[in-house]
Amino acid sequence: MPAVKVRDNEPFERAFKRFTKQCEKAGLMSDIKKHQHYEKPSEKKKRKMAAAKRKQRKLQAIFGG
């Protein structure tokens, strides 16, 4: 769990911004978004297959062939 110590004379907004950046780096934000609703196993498989296809097309475009 990311933790931020508020420095002397530091505005709350700046400390909060540092905290959100640490949460994003730790992957908490994407994890929370994933768990907001239930995803059926078939939907999860379909999403992963689509991501793999996109990645494959991207690699083909870069390296040709």
NORMO-V965606 format. One record per pair of residues at least 12 apart in sequence whose C-alpha atoms are under 7 Angstrom apart, sorted by the first residue. I is the first residue (numbers start at 1). J is the second residue. Records with the same first field share a line. If there is no record, write none. Layout:
# NORMO-V965606
I=J, J
This chain:
# NORMO-V965606
2=22, 23
3=19
4=19
